[in-house]
Amino acid sequence: MNIIIESSLKTLQKADLLLNKLSDDDLCNASVSPYYSSIGSHVRHILDFYDCIFNKNEDNIIDLTARCRNLDVETQCNSASNYLNITMEKLKSLDFNADTKIVVIDDLGLGKAEIAYTFGALLSQANSHTIHHYAIISYILDRLEIQFEDGDFGYNPTTPKTVSNKC
């Protein structure tokens, strides 16, 4: 299996462990300032990103703004787990060439833009994007006083385990 897919599956597996720990109330709790987002909204956002990738059209265009935004995924652990499992199965069966050139449509803040990518670069971005959202989820977990025993959750693999004051 391709290292990008393996890495993505390993990263997504952490969401499965998290969802098995949470209640529906925990998943949709949006009481943490300053953004008042829920764990569920971040999980849904992560999975929607992958779903966009799976919806590449015949012209090799992927529109990251065309998200399904199923609110049940934000509020129900079972729905989130089902969406996660579907995403992971699609990743496992994904037949791709990492060097295939694609066009990604995204909104970078000034409207939609078309950006040249490779398929491998986009999948790599999806994995990093997931880790970034896990870091946000970690802050929410902390503020909700929910313990999640995974020392790597929300940390990029290149993040040093010990911090040095050297610049």
N, C-alpha and C positions, 0 to 999 in steps of 0.2 A: 504494500500500500504506500502511496505517496506520503512523504514526510509532512507536507502541508495539511493533508487530510488527517493524518494521524495526530498531529498537533491540535488541530481544530476539534477533533473528537475528544481528545484528552481534556481540553479546555471546557468543552460543552458538558462533559461528564460531571464537572463540578456543580453545574446548575441542577443536575439530577439529584445529587446529594443534598443540595440546599433545599430543593422543592420537597424532598421527603421529610425534611425537618420542620417545615413551616406549616402553619394553619392558613386557611383562606384569609382570615382576618390579618395575619402577619403579612401575607402577600400583598394585600391591597391597602395597607396602612400608609397613608400619605401625610402623616402628621409631622414629619421631620423637616425643620427649616434648613436652609433658606429656600429650597426649591419645591418642597412638598410633593416630591415624586415618590412613588412606591417601588418596592422591590419588583412587584409584578410588571410595572410599566417598563422597567429596565430589562427584565427577562423578555417581555414581548418585543421590545425594540431590537434586542440582540437577534432573536429568532426571525423577525421580519427582515432584517438585513440579509440573513442567509436565504430566506424565501425569495427575495429579489434576485439573488444570484441564480437560483434554480429556474427563474423565469426568463433566462436569456432568450432573446428572439432569434429568428433565422438570420438576421443581419449582424449577429454577435453584439447586440446592444443590451445593456442591463441598466434598468432605471431604478436607482436606489430611492427615488421619491415615490415609487408606486408600491407602498406598503399596505398590507391588508388591515392592520391595526384592529385585530379581534380583541375586544375588551374583556371577553371571558378569560383570556390568557392572563390578563392583569389581576383578575379577582378570584380565580379558581385554580387551585394547585393541580387538580386533575386535568384541566384544559391545558395548563402550561406544560405539564408532563407529557401529555399527548403530542402537543406541538413540538416539544423538544425531541421526543422519540422519532417523530416523522422527519424532522430536520436531520437527526443523526443517521437515520436509515438512508435518506437521500444523499448525504455526504458519503456514506460507505459505498454506495453504488454509482457515484459520480464518475463518469468517464470523461477525462479532460486532458488536454496538453497544457502544461503550465505556461508555455511560451506563446499560446494562441493569443493573438491581438484582439482586443475587444474595445468597445466604447462604453464608458460608464456615464450615465446621466445622474447628476447630483445637484443639490442646491447648496452652494457654499455661503449663502447669505445675501447674494445679489441676484438671485434668480437661478433657474436651471442652467447648468453648463454641461457640455459634452467633453469628456476627458479620455484620452488614450491610455489604456492599461494593457497588461497581459492578464490572462485568467488567473495565473498563479499569484500575481501581485494583489489582485482583488481578494482572493481567498486568504492570503496572508494578512491583508488589512482587516478582513472579517474577524480573524483570530485576535489580532491586537485590539480591535474595537470591542470585542467581547471582554477581554481582560480589563480594559479601561472601565467598562460598565460594572464589572465585578468590584472594582475599587470603589465606585460610587455606592454599590450595594453594601459593601463592607462598612461604609460610614453610616448608612441607614441601619444596618444590623446593630452597630455599636450604640447608636442613639436609642434604639428600641430595646436595648439590653438583651439581645438574642445572641447566644453563643453559637458560633459556627467554627468547629475545629478543623481548619485547613490553613496552615501557615503560609501557603502560597496563593491563596484566593485573592485576586485583585492585584497581584504582583507580576509584572512582566518578567520573563525568565532572565533578562539581562540586568535586572535590578540587583545591586549588591545586597547581600544579607546583612553586612555591617556597614555602617556609614562612617566615612572618614571626613575629617575637617580639611583635608587637602583640596586645593583647587587646581 
